[in-house]
Amino acid sequence: MARGNQRDKAREANQKKLASMKKGNAKSGSELARDKEIAAQKMREKQAAADAKRAEEAAAAKK
């Protein structure tokens, strides 16, 4: 008898898992690519600002 309950619980857990996987990414390929490019551009700007700050600190340390 316990095996039947175990099977039911496993089936329910698997259905929840599959449902959560379907919720994931609803964007098309072009939307996803555009969003990735926007994120990459933000990271490039952030890195450039960090590099400029680092160069400024290095120049100040040399004085």
C-alpha distances in whole Angstrom, upper triangle without the diagonal:
4,5,6,7,9,10,11,13,15,16,17,19,21,22,24,25,27,28,30,31,33,34,36,40,41,45,47,48,52,50,48,51,54,51,51,55,56,53,55,59,58,57,60,62,60,61,65,65,64,66,69,68,68,71,73,72,73,76,77,76,79,81
4,5,5,6,9,10,11,12,14,16,17,18,20,21,23,25,26,27,29,31,32,34,37,39,43,45,46,50,48,46,49,51,49,49,53,53,51,53,56,55,54,57,59,57,58,62,62,60,63,66,65,65,68,69,68,70,73,73,72,75,78
4,5,5,6,9,10,10,12,14,15,16,18,20,21,22,24,26,27,29,31,32,36,37,41,42,44,47,46,44,47,49,47,47,51,51,49,51,54,53,52,56,58,56,56,60,61,59,61,64,64,63,67,68,67,68,72,72,72,74,77
4,5,5,6,9,10,11,12,14,15,17,19,20,21,23,25,26,27,29,31,34,36,39,41,43,46,45,43,46,48,46,46,50,51,49,51,54,53,52,56,58,56,57,60,61,60,62,65,64,64,67,69,68,69,73,73,72,75,78
4,5,5,6,9,10,11,12,14,15,17,18,20,21,23,25,26,28,30,33,35,38,40,42,45,44,42,45,47,45,45,49,49,47,49,52,51,50,54,56,54,55,58,59,57,60,63,62,62,65,67,66,67,70,71,70,73,76
4,5,5,6,9,10,11,12,14,16,16,18,20,21,23,25,26,28,31,33,36,39,40,43,42,40,43,45,43,42,46,47,45,46,50,49,48,51,53,51,52,56,56,55,57,60,59,59,62,64,63,64,68,68,67,70,73
4,5,5,6,9,10,11,12,14,15,16,18,20,21,23,25,26,30,31,35,36,38,41,40,38,41,44,41,41,45,46,44,46,49,48,47,51,53,51,52,55,56,55,57,60,60,59,62,64,63,65,68,68,68,71,73
4,5,5,6,9,10,11,12,14,15,17,19,20,21,23,25,29,30,33,35,37,40,39,37,41,43,40,41,44,45,43,45,48,47,47,50,52,51,52,55,55,54,57,60,59,59,62,64,63,65,68,68,68,71,73
4,5,5,6,9,10,11,12,14,15,17,19,20,22,24,27,29,32,34,36,39,38,36,39,41,39,39,42,43,41,43,46,45,44,48,49,48,49,52,53,51,54,57,56,56,59,61,60,61,65,65,65,67,70
4,5,5,6,9,10,10,12,14,15,17,19,20,22,25,27,30,32,34,37,36,34,37,39,37,37,40,41,39,41,44,43,42,46,48,46,47,50,51,50,52,55,54,54,57,59,58,60,63,63,63,66,68
4,5,5,6,9,10,11,12,14,15,17,19,21,24,25,29,31,32,36,34,33,36,38,36,36,40,40,38,40,44,43,43,46,48,46,47,51,51,50,53,56,55,55,58,60,60,61,64,65,64,67,70
4,5,5,6,9,10,11,12,14,16,17,19,23,24,28,30,32,35,33,32,35,37,35,35,39,39,37,39,42,42,41,45,46,45,46,49,50,49,51,54,54,54,57,59,58,60,63,63,63,66,68
4,5,5,6,9,10,11,12,15,16,17,21,23,26,29,30,33,32,30,33,35,32,33,36,37,35,37,40,39,38,42,43,42,43,46,47,46,48,51,51,51,54,55,55,56,59,60,59,62,65
4,5,5,6,9,10,11,12,15,16,19,21,24,26,28,31,30,28,31,33,31,31,35,35,33,35,39,38,37,41,43,41,42,46,46,45,48,51,50,50,53,55,55,56,59,60,59,62,65
4,5,5,6,9,10,11,13,15,18,19,23,25,27,30,29,27,30,32,30,31,34,35,33,35,38,38,38,41,43,42,43,46,47,46,48,51,51,51,54,56,55,57,60,60,61,63,66
4,5,5,6,9,10,11,13,17,18,22,24,26,29,27,26,29,31,28,29,33,33,31,33,36,35,35,39,40,39,40,44,44,43,46,48,48,48,52,53,53,54,57,58,58,60,63
4,5,5,6,9,10,11,15,17,20,22,24,27,26,23,27,29,26,26,30,31,29,31,34,33,33,36,38,37,38,41,42,41,43,46,46,46,49,51,50,52,55,55,55,58,60
4,5,5,6,9,10,13,15,18,20,22,25,24,22,25,27,25,26,29,30,29,31,34,33,33,36,38,37,38,41,42,42,44,47,47,47,50,52,51,53,56,56,57,59,62
4,5,5,7,9,12,13,17,19,22,25,23,21,25,27,25,25,29,29,28,30,33,33,33,36,37,37,38,41,42,42,44,46,46,47,50,51,51,53,56,56,57,59,61
4,5,5,7,11,12,16,19,21,23,21,19,23,25,22,23,26,26,25,27,30,29,29,33,34,33,35,38,38,38,40,43,43,43,46,48,48,49,52,53,53,56,58
4,5,6,9,11,14,16,18,21,19,17,21,23,20,21,24,25,23,26,29,28,28,31,33,32,33,37,37,37,39,42,42,42,45,47,47,48,51,52,52,55,57
4,5,8,9,12,14,16,19,18,16,20,22,20,21,24,25,24,26,29,29,29,32,34,33,35,38,38,38,41,43,43,44,47,48,49,50,53,53,54,56,59
4,7,7,11,14,16,19,17,15,19,20,18,19,23,23,22,25,27,27,27,30,32,31,33,36,36,36,39,41,41,42,45,46,46,48,50,51,52,54,57
4,6,9,12,14,17,14,13,16,18,15,16,20,20,19,21,24,23,24,27,28,28,29,32,33,33,35,38,38,39,41,43,43,45,47,48,49,51,53
4,6,9,10,13,11,9,13,14,12,13,17,17,16,19,21,21,22,25,26,26,28,30,31,32,34,36,37,38,40,41,42,44,46,47,48,50,52
4,7,10,12,10,9,13,14,13,14,17,18,18,20,22,23,24,26,28,28,30,32,33,34,36,38,39,40,42,43,44,46,48,49,50,52,54
4,7,8,6,6,9,10,10,12,14,15,15,18,19,20,21,24,25,26,27,29,31,32,33,35,36,38,40,41,42,44,46,47,48,50,52
4,6,5,6,9,10,11,12,14,15,17,18,20,21,23,24,26,27,29,30,32,33,34,36,38,39,41,42,44,45,47,48,49,51,53
4,6,5,6,9,10,11,12,14,15,16,18,20,21,22,24,26,27,28,30,31,33,35,36,37,39,40,42,43,45,46,48,49,51
4,5,5,6,9,10,10,12,14,15,16,18,20,21,23,24,25,27,29,30,31,33,35,36,37,39,41,42,43,45,46,48,50
4,5,5,6,9,10,11,12,14,15,17,18,20,21,23,24,26,27,29,30,32,33,35,36,38,39,41,42,44,45,47,49
4,5,5,6,9,10,11,12,14,16,17,18,20,21,22,24,26,27,28,30,32,33,34,36,38,39,41,42,43,45,47
4,5,5,6,9,10,10,12,14,15,16,18,20,21,22,24,26,27,28,30,31,33,34,36,37,39,40,42,43,45
4,5,5,6,9,10,11,12,14,15,17,18,20,21,23,24,26,27,29,30,31,33,35,36,37,39,41,42,44
4,5,5,6,9,10,11,12,14,16,17,18,20,21,23,24,26,27,29,30,32,33,35,36,38,39,41,43
4,5,5,6,9,10,11,12,14,15,16,18,20,21,22,24,26,27,28,30,31,33,34,36,37,39,41
4,5,5,6,9,10,10,12,14,15,16,18,20,21,22,24,25,27,28,30,31,33,35,36,37,39
4,5,5,6,9,10,11,12,14,15,17,19,20,21,23,24,26,27,29,30,32,33,35,37,38
4,5,5,6,9,10,11,12,14,15,17,18,20,21,22,24,26,27,29,30,32,33,35,37
4,5,5,6,9,10,10,12,14,15,16,18,20,21,22,24,26,27,28,30,31,33,35
4,5,5,6,9,10,11,12,14,15,17,18,20,21,23,24,26,27,29,30,32,34
4,5,5,6,9,10,11,12,14,15,17,18,20,21,23,24,26,27,29,31,32
4,5,5,6,9,10,10,12,14,15,16,18,20,21,22,24,26,27,29,31
4,5,5,6,9,10,10,12,14,15,16,18,20,21,22,24,26,27,29
4,5,5,6,9,10,11,12,14,15,16,18,20,21,23,24,26,28
4,5,5,6,9,10,11,12,14,15,17,18,20,21,23,25,26
4,5,5,6,9,10,10,12,14,15,16,18,20,21,23,25
4,5,5,6,9,10,10,12,14,15,16,18,20,21,23
4,5,5,6,9,10,11,12,14,15,16,18,20,22
4,5,5,6,9,10,11,12,14,15,16,19,21
4,5,5,6,9,10,10,12,14,15,17,19
4,5,5,6,9,10,11,12,14,16,17
4,5,5,6,9,10,11,12,14,16
4,5,5,6,9,10,11,13,15
4,5,5,6,9,10,11,13
4,5,5,6,9,10,11
4,5,5,6,9,10
4,5,5,6,9
4,5,5,7
4,5,6
4,6
4
